[in-house]
Amino acid sequence: MSTDLGTVERMETRELVHFVTQRTRFTLLNNILQHPDQLPSMYELEELNPSVSDATVYKHIQKLIDAGIVKEVALDDDQRRQGYPWKFYGLTEEGREFLEEHNLLAAEETLQRIYETISDKPEKMVKYENTPRPNDA
């Protein structure tokens, strides 16, 4: 997956702000920011968005990847464990810079505190949340 910001560089700033603040995409970006490692798995993103279909979550993550805002990172083969996720989603450096530049990261700490208060997470989500993440993310 390319994170060269090909789309970001071709989009007008106003278009890109509108693109990332579309409700589902902005929610997914907030989910990434609030995650303890800022690298949730697809399952975690799906669980955090029960009113959106899994296919919609996937589609919008792919759009954010294509735009260069989000990157997919994977565990090395020798780090993967059966029954645990091995692909995770986080902000690219350029994506973080863009969000920061347009004051879209202002609530980052608040989002993290809110996430910490979620007490009714499914067991599988807690298990996935504690899965090792790639070191080079």
C-alpha positions in Angstrom: 0.0 0.0 0.0 1.4 3.3 -1.0 1.5 6.2 1.4 3.2 8.7 -0.9 0.3 11.2 -0.6 -0.3 11.0 -4.3 -4.0 11.9 -3.8 -3.2 14.5 -1.1 -0.9 16.4 -3.3 -3.4 16.5 -6.2 -6.3 17.5 -4.0 -7.0 21.1 -3.1 -6.7 21.8 0.6 -10.4 22.6 0.9 -11.3 19.3 -0.9 -9.0 17.3 1.4 -10.4 18.9 4.5 -13.9 18.1 3.3 -12.7 14.5 2.4 -11.3 13.8 5.8 -14.1 15.4 7.7 -16.8 13.3 6.0 -18.6 11.7 9.0 -17.4 8.0 8.7 -13.9 8.9 7.7 -13.5 11.5 10.4 -14.9 9.0 13.0 -12.3 6.4 11.8 -9.5 8.9 12.1 -10.7 9.7 15.6 -10.8 5.9 16.4 -7.2 5.7 15.3 -6.2 8.7 17.4 -8.0 7.4 20.5 -6.5 3.9 20.3 -3.8 3.3 23.0 -1.2 2.5 20.3 -2.9 4.6 17.6 -2.8 1.4 15.5 -6.2 -0.4 15.7 -7.0 -3.5 13.8 -9.9 -3.6 11.3 -11.9 -5.6 13.9 -11.4 -2.9 16.5 -12.5 -0.2 14.0 -15.6 -2.2 13.1 -16.4 -2.7 16.8 -16.1 1.0 17.5 -18.6 1.7 14.7 -21.5 -0.7 15.3 -23.9 1.5 13.2 -21.7 1.2 10.1 -21.4 -2.0 8.1 -18.0 -3.7 8.2 -17.8 -3.2 4.4 -18.3 0.5 4.8 -15.6 0.7 7.5 -13.2 -1.1 5.2 -14.1 1.0 2.2 -13.5 4.3 4.0 -10.2 3.0 5.5 -9.1 2.2 1.9 -10.1 5.7 0.8 -8.0 7.2 3.6 -5.1 4.9 2.6 -5.4 5.9 -1.0 -5.4 9.6 0.0 -2.2 9.1 2.0 -3.7 10.0 5.3 -3.7 6.5 6.8 -1.3 3.6 6.3 -1.7 -0.1 6.8 1.1 -1.7 8.8 1.6 -5.4 9.3 3.5 -7.6 11.7 6.4 -9.5 10.3 5.6 -13.1 9.6 7.6 -14.3 12.6 5.6 -12.0 14.9 2.1 -13.2 13.7 0.1 -15.4 16.1 -2.9 -17.5 15.0 -6.2 -16.0 16.2 -4.8 -12.5 16.5 -4.8 -9.6 14.1 -1.6 -8.8 12.1 -2.7 -5.8 10.1 -3.2 -2.4 11.7 -4.1 1.1 10.6 -2.4 4.3 11.7 -1.8 7.9 10.5 1.0 8.5 8.0 3.4 11.3 9.0 1.9 13.4 6.2 -1.6 12.6 7.4 -0.8 13.7 10.9 0.9 16.9 9.7 -2.2 17.7 7.5 -4.6 17.1 10.4 -2.5 19.1 12.8 -2.1 22.0 10.2 -5.9 22.2 10.0 -6.5 21.9 13.7 -8.2 18.5 13.4 -6.1 16.9 16.2 -7.2 19.3 18.9 -9.2 16.7 20.7 -6.6 13.9 20.5 -6.0 13.7 24.3 -9.7 13.9 25.1 -10.4 11.1 22.6 -7.8 8.9 24.3 -9.4 9.6 27.8 -12.8 8.8 26.4 -11.5 5.5 25.0 -10.0 4.6 28.3 -13.4 4.8 29.9 -15.1 2.3 27.6 -15.8 -0.5 30.1 -18.0 -2.8 28.1 -15.6 -3.8 25.4 -16.1 -7.4 24.0 -13.5 -9.9 25.2 -12.2 -10.3 21.7 -11.7 -6.5 21.4 -9.7 -6.4 24.6 -7.6 -9.4 23.4 -7.0 -7.6 20.0 -6.2 -4.3 21.8 -3.4 -6.1 23.6 -1.9 -7.7 20.5 1.7 -6.6 19.8 1.9 -3.9 17.1 4.6 -3.5 14.5 7.7 -1.7 15.8 8.3 0.4 12.7 4.9 2.0 12.6 
